[in-house]
C-alpha cells in the first residue's frame, strides 16, 4: 500500500498524554501537508485522537492549535502556493488561519476505542504496561477488517513479545519518539524478527519525512536509550550507597547528581533526569528489563523507597516539572527529599557540604550550555577530560570513574546485541538525551 494511503485513516492511542499529543501534532501536520501537496482536501483524511479523558482531549485541541499556528507562521511562502487558487485568502493572516483550521479538521478527538476499528495505521502511546498494550492491540486487530499496522511508542517492551501475545502477525514495529516528540529529533525504530517489510519501509519513510534522526535498535528490552539510561541510574545509586559511608544519604545524592551533571558536562544530573522522566516510569522500565535479563540485577531499592513515599516526579500537562527527589521552584532545584525524616529539606546546606567534599572544578571546565555551542568540540573535550583525570580531588576521581562506567555500559549494549554499533549508542545519547558527547569515546 502506498505511503499516503496508509496515512488516510489513522488512530493515536493515548492521544492526550505528553507523548501522544506530540505524535498527534506531527502526524496531523504530515497528513494535511500530503493532502495539500497532492491538491486534495483534508476532508479526505482522518486522525482519530483516542484518550480515556475527555477534558484532556479538550486540552489537546488547544495545544494543537497553538503549535500548528507557530508552524504556519514560519511557512507562509509554501502556504501561499498551496492556497493560490483560493481568491478569498488575501492576507498572510488569512492563509495562516485557513491552514490551522484545515490541519485541525483532520483530528477527530474521541474517548471511544471503536474509532480505531477503521484505521489503517495505529500509533500507540499508552502507559508502559505490556498487558495494557496487548489488550488494546488485540481488541483493535480483532475488530478492524483492514489488517492495520501498529507503531508502538514503547521505550522498553520487546516488540516481538507484543506481536506474539496480541496475534499481530508481524504488523507491528517499535516507533519510539523521544520527549517531547515535536521537538526531539531522535527516532528509535525497533523492528522485531517478524516485522512486515512493508511496515518497516513505511516507518523509515515516515521518520524521514518527520525530519527525525533515525537509529535502528535490535529488539531487546530497554532498547538503546533506556538500556543505557536505566543502567546509568543503577550505577549512580550504587555510587550514592558507597558515599553514604562518609556522609548522609541526602548529601551523597547531591554529590552524585552534581558530578554527573557538571563534571560530566551533561544537561541534567542523573537524579534530576530521573525526576524529569518520572521515578514511577523508571521503575516500571527497570521491571520490564530485570525480568528479561536473568543474569543482571536491574532494580533500585533507593528509587523504590522514594516511590513508596509518593515521591514520583514526572511532568505536569504544560511540561513543567513535578517535585521528585528534588523540589523545583520555577524550574530551579530548591530542596531535596530526605528519606530519613521523610520530608523535603533546604538544598543550600546540603550543597555546601557536598561541594566541599567534591572540591574544585577543573580549570578548563565549561558548562554544558557553552560546550554544545561549539560545533567542533572534540579537542575541547579531550583537553577537559585530560585535565580531569590528572586532578586528585574526590569529585574528579568520582567523575572519571563514572565516565568510564558509562563507556562500559555503551559497549555492553553493542556486545549484548542491542545496538548495532557504538556510534548508534553515541547518537542516541547525544541526540535523544542531549549529551555533549557519546559515552563511548577516547577521552579517558
C-alpha positions, 0 to 999 in steps of 0.5 A: 500500500502506498505511503499516503494511503496508509496515512488516510485513516489513522488512530493515536492511542493515548492521544492526550498524554505528553507523548501522544499529543506530540505524535498527534501534532506531527502526524496531523501536520504530515497528513494535511501537508500530503493532502495539500501537496497532492491538491486534495482536501483534508476532508479526505483524511482522518486522525482519530485522537483516542484518550480515556479523558475527555477534558484532556482531549479538550486540552489537546485541541488547544495545544494543537492549535497553538503549535500548528499556528507557530508552524504556519507562521514560519511557512507562509511562502509554501502556504501561499502556493498551496492556497493560490487558487483560493481568491478569498485568502488575501492576507498572510493572516488569512492563509495562516488561519485557513491552514490551522483550521484545515490541519485541525479538521483532520483530528477527530478527538474521541474517548471511544476505542471503536474509532480505531476499528477503521484505521489503517495505521495505529500509533500507540502511546499508552502507559508502559504496561505490556498487558495494557498494550496487548489488550488494546492491540488485540481488541483493535486487530480483532475488530478492524477488517483492514489488517492495520499496522501498529507503531508502538511508542514503547521505550522498553517492551520487546516488540516481538513479545507484543506481536506474539501475545496480541496475534499481530502477525508481524504488523507491528514495529517499535516507533519510539519518539523521544520527549517531547516528540515535536521537538526531539529529533531522535527516532528509535525504530525497533523492528522485531524478527517478524516485522512486515517489510512493508511496515518497516519501509513505511516507518523509515519513510515516515521518520524521514519525512518527520525530519527525525534522526533515525537509529535502528535498535535490535529488539531487546528490552530497554532498547538503546536509550533506556538500556543505557539510561536505566543502567546509568541510574543503577550505577549512580545509586550504587555510587550514592550507597558507597558515599553514604559511608562518609556522609548522609544519604541526602548529601551523597545524592547531591554529590552524585547528581552534581558530578554527573551533571557538571563534571560530566558536562551533561544537561541534567544530573542523573537524579534530576533526569530521573525526576524529569522522566518520572521515578514511577516510569523508571521503575516500571522500565527497570521491571520490564528489563530485570525480568528479561535479563536473568543474569543482571540485577536491574532494580533500585531499592533507593528509587523504590523507597522514594516511590513508596513515599509518593515521591514520583516526579514526572511532568505536569500537562504544560511540561513543567516539572513535578517535585521528585527527589528534588523540589523545583521552584520555577524550574530551579532545584530548591530542596531535596527529599530526605528519606530519613525524616521523610520530608523535603529539606533546604538544598543550600546546606546540603550543597555546601557540604557536598561541594566541599567534599567534591572540591574544585572544578577543573580549570578548563571546565565549561558548562554544558550550555557553552560546550554544545555551542561549539560545533567542533568540540572534540579537542575541547573535550579531550583537553577537559577530560585530560585535565580531569583525570590528572586532578586528585580531588574526590569529585574528579576521581568520582567523575572519571570513574563514572565516565568510564562506567558509562563507556562500559555500559555503551559497549555492553549494549553493542556486545549484548546485541542491542545496538548495532554499533557504538556510534548508534549508542553515541547518537542516541545519547547525544541526540535523544538525551542531549549529551555533549558527547557519546559515552563511548569515546577516547577521552579517558 
